[in-house]
Amino acid sequence: MSDADTCNHKESFTRNVDCASKKPPKSSPRTRHRWGGRLFALGAFLVLTSGITLAASRRHSEHQQTLEIAEGVRHLSPAVFVAPVEASSGVIPVTLPGTTAAFAVANIYARATGYINKRNVDIGDRVKQGQLLAELAVPELDDQISQNEATLEQLTAAVHQAQANATLAQATWGRDKPLVGDGWVTAHQGDIDLQTVKADDAAVSVAQANVAAQERLLTVLRQNRAYASVAAPFDGVITQRNVDVGSLVQGNANTGTFMFEIMQQDVIRVWVYVPQDAAFGVAPGVDAIIRVPELPDRQFPGKVTRIADALQSGTRTLLTEIDIPNPDGLLPAGIYCSVELQIPRKSPSFIIPAEALIFNRNGLQAAVVKDGKANIRNIRVTRDLGTRLEVDAGLTAGERVILNPPVTLVDGSKVQPRPRDTEPTT
């Protein structure tokens, strides 16, 4: 290297060292603040733009996903449980509360006035028709009968006397009549004899009428005397006793003494009030079963024997009576019971499970499977049977209803029906 090159290199090195040793000039505070605000605004703008872009991208993704799900649901054929629609039986079983009553009840009143001389029965005794229940002592009535019997004897004797007089008068007239014609007896005497015959015949009639009247009076007295013996009017059981030996009873027709109550219980009546929706099928001969809570192992079969033929306006119910044979007396009168009536059905109806019911703003509906699609129909429920429903409109026997239909099910949705006893596949 020449001396000139060496000199130039040194000068160049000296300039570089001098330049490096010198510091750049400091900027002013106002300039630094302006550049910092610009940088912050730029960063905020970038962050906001990134958020908007991210939100729009996510919203578009969710929308696409929703459309895809809706499209999949529209073409999806979910498996559902189905059950057949069954035709109802020819009778409607209706269970109603009822009350038992004796087939016949008689209140025994005194018809004669006197004192109880004998009392042969008490509460709970079973009696036969004609059996003596009580005997009254009626001495005054006995005296009246004795007196009138004596009077009857007198009147009977008077009849005999009148008949004897009439016989005598008839004989006298028969003897004098030809003599009057021959002139041996005057006409005046003949008239007397004839009128005597007529008078004696009339006296006989009067005497006989008195006897008949006296006999009728004695008949009444003896009938009243017969009332002193109180007898059972029919077979039954004594349910009330209001008199005892020595009690005074009055035989007045209006204020007679209530002595006994007797019930006939070999046949029991059951009173039941059938509501209007079932009353139109009730008629004599309808089968009935009586159950008593206190006798859970016994059923008492019977038949409807009579109905009121008119519903009570206050309750819209029909009074119905059922006769129940009760030879052993196990079914007492006056108890609560349940009555199951087998009422003939007047119009056809169908049975579906309660799980098939759809209730929404359109009312009561059910979905049936037809050609692999759901067909939603309006139905009318006539009776709720708990786990089953009775309907009379909207369905026909043999169709299949969807059980527990999903909320997404709409009319025309494709479904895969499965019987109740199988598990649906997803």
HELIX and SHEET records of a PDB file:
HELIX    1   1 ASP A    3  SER A   21  1                                  19    
HELIX    2   2 PRO A   29  HIS A   75  1                                  47    
HELIX    3   3 PRO A  139  ASP A  182  1                                  44    
HELIX    4   4 ALA A  187  ALA A  226  1                                  40    
HELIX    5   5 GLN A  276  ALA A  279  1                                   4    
HELIX    6   6 ALA A  354  ALA A  356  5                                   3    
SHEET    1   A 3 ARG A 400  ILE A 402  0                                        
SHEET    2   A 3 ALA A  79  PRO A  84 -1                                        
SHEET    3   A 3 GLN A 416  PRO A 419  1                                        
SHEET    1   B 4 GLU A  86  ALA A  87  0                                        
SHEET    2   B 4 PHE A 350  PRO A 353 -1                                        
SHEET    3   B 4 ARG A 388  VAL A 391 -1                                        
SHEET    4   B 4 VAL A 381  ASP A 384 -1                                        
SHEET    1   C 8 ARG A 126  VAL A 127  0                                        
SHEET    2   C 8 GLY A 236  ARG A 241 -1                                        
SHEET    3   C 8 PHE A 258  PRO A 275 -1                                        
SHEET    4   C 8 VAL A  91  TYR A 109 -1                                        
SHEET    5   C 8 TYR A 336  PRO A 344 -1                                        
SHEET    6   C 8 ASP A 287  VAL A 292 -1                                        
SHEET    7   C 8 LEU A 295  GLN A 312 -1                                        
SHEET    8   C 8 THR A 317  PRO A 325 -1                                        
SHEET    1   D 4 SER A 229  ALA A 231  0                                        
SHEET    2   D 4 LEU A 132  ALA A 137 -1                                        
SHEET    3   D 4 GLY A 114  ARG A 119 -1                                        
SHEET    4   D 4 LEU A 248  VAL A 249 -1                                        
SHEET    1   E 3 ILE A 358  ASN A 360  0                                        
SHEET    2   E 3 GLY A 363  LYS A 370 -1                                        
SHEET    3   E 3 LYS A 373  ASN A 378 -1                                        
END                                                                             
